[in-house]
Amino acid sequence: MITAQQTLSYNDVLSCLRTAPQTDEFGFIRRVASDHTWGRWEERLLVGDHYRLTNIQADLTSTVGFQFEDEHMLHSLNVCAALDGNIGLYLPGSGFSTGLQTRRHHVVHSCETAYTLTIPGKVNVLHLSIDRAYYTGLLCDQERWMAQLKERLLKKEQVVQGDAELKLEMSQVIQHICNNPLRGTLGKLMIEAKILELVALQLTQFAGSVMRNTPRTPTLRPADRDTFYALREHLDIHFASDLSLRSLSRTFGLNEFKLKKGFKELFQTTVFDHIHTRRMEHARYLLADQKMYVHQVANLVGYKNANHFSTAFKRTFGVKPTSLG
């Protein structure tokens, strides 16, 4: 769990605007705020008939909890994707908290106007707020799990689904949304089409799963949960190292059985599947964004053999790593 070292309201941020909001080349309203005590906040906002898109890029001097009061939360469903960095969410009305790490996404429906985003340092996050009536109209009553989701949303129940991997297809859609070159009616149509595609891809990942109100951790004590969150943070930092269950068990004071069982129960994945996912996501970043060579990336994410890395990468993403160079 992320603990804030200081707390700011969103109005505190707006009071530190460097210039008046401006419309950027992609049609987003752009705000930039900074203060030497907490850092820099850049926000891009795009408002449509049924949605509000916000891209936040923050570079902070310490971990900050940003408090929001947003009336749109009363009638919207929220898709959040951590493109880079970690972020925490706290809903004071229900006492619910969750979070996302790099390259993860979730969807939250909560009829609370207040929430806190906790950001440790540097982050790039996309927040898509979709009108609840519009979203439920997209759900198919013939699909049982969709019908159940629709019913819960119409009843205005709290729904949280996710901490799922942000896959290549979703990343590409988000890039198209944030960097749409079209303007006017065509630009609006493009954004709406991409939002529908993003929703479809997210629902595909969630298909068949049971939407939940609270985290699925009924058998873990709070102290154990803190240990497993610390373990996941350790894996996210040292994923390229030669890790073993024995060494992790010694480091975190857990026997191997409890480590495997508790990690799977809390995060719905195994320790080594999580390590593999982090390696592949980081590899994709190094290849696509940093333009590094395959043999360099293989070594940096813990593979001694570049061919073995290429095989694992293609099995994960369906494309060869050389295609991203």
N, C-alpha and C positions, 0 to 999 in steps of 0.2 A: 504494500500500500504506500502511496506517495503522501508524505507529510509536508505541509506548507510551512516555510520559515517566515512568511509575511502574507498578509491578506489585503487585497485591493478590490474595490467595487469597479464595475465597468465604467461608471461615471468618473472615477479617478483616472482611468485610462484616457477617456475622452478629454479630460481637462489638460492632458499633456500632449494634445495634437500639435505636430510640428507645423502643419499647413492645413488649410481648409480641405475637406474631402474633394477628390478629383476623380473624373472618369478616366480609366486607363484605356489602352489600345484595344482591349478585349471586351469593353463594355461594362466592366466592374467598377463600382464606386470604391475608391481606394483611400484608406485612412492610415496614417503613420503617426504613432505616438512614441515618445521616449522620455526617460527620466534617469538620471545617473544613479538613483537609489534602487531601481528595479530592472531597468534594461529597455528593450525595444519591442514594440508591438506593431505589426503590420496586418491590416485586415482588408480583404477584398469582398465586396458584397454585391450580389446580383439578385434582384427581386422579380419574380414572374407572377403569372396569374394564380398558380397553385403551389408555389415554392419560394423559399429564400435560400440562396447559396452563400455560404461564408467560407472563405479560405483564410485561415489565421496562420501567420508565421511569426513566432516570438523568439527572441534571443534574450534571455533573462540573466541577471546577476546571481540569482538564487531561486529556490523553489517558491513559487508564488501561487496562492489561491485566488482566482478571479471570481468575484461574486456577481451573478447576473440576476436581473428581474425582467422576465420576458413574457408578455401576455400571449405571444404566439404559441407558447407551450400548452395552453389550454385546449387548443384545437389542431395540434400538429403532431406528426410522427417524425422522429429525428434519426437520420442516418449519419454516422460519424466514422471517418476513416483517418487513422494516424499514418500519414504519408512518411513522416520521419519524426522520431522522438516519441516519448511516452506522455500520456495524459490521463488524469484521474477525473472522475465525475462523482459528485455528491449531491443527493437530493435531500435537503433538510426536512421537508415535510414528512417523508416516509422513513428517513434515516438510511436510505439505500445508497450504497457506494459501489462503484465498479471502475474499470479503467481499460485503457488500450495501450499496447506497446507498438513499436515500429512495425508497419506493414500489417496491421490488424484493423478490423472494422466491426461495428455492431449497429443495432437499431434499438432505439429507446422510445417508448410512449409513456408519458407521465403527465397527468393533468396538474402539475405543480408549476407555478410561475417562477419560482426561485431555484437556482442551482449554482453550484460552484465547480469551476474547472481548475484543477491543480496541475501546474506545468513546471517540471523540473528542468530549467535551463533552456534548451533549444527545441523547438517543435514546429512542424508543418502539418496542419490538420485541416480536413475538409468537413464542414458541417452542412448537411442538407436537411432543411426543415420542409416537410411536405404536408399540405392540408390533409387532415384526417379523412374527410369525406371523399376527396379525390383519390387518396390511397386505397381506401376500402373499396372504391369502385373498380379498382384494378384487380381485386382478388376474385378468384373463381369459386363459386359456391359448390361446384361439382367436385372440387378437390377437398377432401375432408379436413386436412390440416389448414388449408387456406380458409375454409369456412369457419373453423374454430378461431383462427386468428382474427378474422373479420368480426366475429361475434364479440370477442374480447375488446377490440378497438371501439366498436359501436357502444359497448357498455362503459367505455371510458376507464377500463382497467389498466393498471400498470403492466407494461409488457417490455421485457428486455431479452434480446436474442443476440448472441454473437460471441465476441472475441474470436472471430474467424479470420483466417488468412486472407490478406488482400492479394488476390491472384492477378496474374498478368493482364487478363481481360478487363478486370475492374480498374486497374491502374491506368490502362490505355484510355478507357472511357473518361476517367477523371481528368486526364491530361487534355482530352478533347473539350471537356466542359470548361476547364480553366483557361484554355487558350483557343477559344473559338474565333476564327478569323472573319466569320460572316457577321453582317449587321442587319438591322431592320427586321422585317418579317422573316427573312431566311435565317438570320441568326437566332431569332426566337424559336423557330421550328427546329433548328439543329439542337439547341439546348434542351428543349422539351423531349426530343427523340432520345438524346443521350441520357437524360434523367430516367426515362422509361427503361432504357437498356441497363442502366446501373441498378435500378430496382429489380429488374428481372434476374440479373446475375446474382444479386444478393439473395433473393428468394430461392433461387436454384440451390445455393449453398445451404440454405436453411430448410429446404424441403424435407418434409417427413419428421422434423424434430418437433418436440413439444415446446410451445412458447411458455416462458416462465415468469413468475413474479419476482422471485428471489434467487440468489445464487444457489446452485445445486451442490451444497456442501453440508448436508445434514449430519454427518458423522464426524466431522473434523472440529476439534476444539479451536477457539480463537488463537491460542498460542501456536497450534500446529499450522493453522492457515498462514500466520505470519512467517513461519519457517519455510513453508512451501513457496510463498511469494518471494522470499529472500533467495530461495533456491532457483526460482525461475529467473530472477534478476542476475544471479551468478551465471546461469547458462547463457543468458543473452549477452553477457560481457565476454565469456570465455568459450563461446561455441566452437571456435577454431582449434581449441586445445584438445589434447588426448584425454578425454574424460571417461571415467568408469563409475559404475554404481558403487563399487567398494570405496573409492576415494570420496565420492559425494556423500556417502553414508557417514564416513568418518567426519567430514567437514561440517555436516549439519546435524550430527548426533541422532541419526535415524537408522534403524536396521533396513536392509535392502528391500524386504517385503513391504514395510510400511512406506518407504520412499516411493516405490513403484505404484502401489495402490493409491496412496494419498495424492500423488501428482496427477494420476489419471482421473481420479474422482473430482479434483478441483478444476483441472484445465481441459478435461476431455481429450487428452492426448498423452502419449507416453513420453518419458524423458528423452529418449533417443529420436523419436519422431519430431519433438520440439527442436532438438539440436539440428537435425537434418533440415527442418524448415528454415531456421535462422541462417544456416550456412547457404542454402540455396537463394534465399531472399537477398542476403548480402552479396552473394556472387552476382546476382542479376543487376544489383545496383552498381557494382564495380565494372561490369561489362557494358551496361547500357549508358550509365551516366558518367563514369570515369574513363571509359574507353580503354580499359586495360586489356592485356593479352590473356588468352585462356590459361596458359601455363602459369602466369603470375597469379591469377585469381584462384586457380586450383590450390596453389601453395598457401595463399592467404586464408582460405576457408578450411584448411586442414586436410587436404588431399595430397598425398605424395605422388600419386600417379594422375597425370592430366587426363588420360583416357578414361580412367575410372570416374573422374569428376564429370567429364563430358557425358558419359552414360547416365550418371545420376541426375544431371541437369536436364537432359532430354526427357528422362522418365518423369521428372517433376513438372516441367513446363510444356513438354510436347515439341520443343524446338531445340536445335543445337545451340550451344553457347556462342559459336562463331557467327550466328545469325544476328546477334545483338551488337556486334562490334561496329 
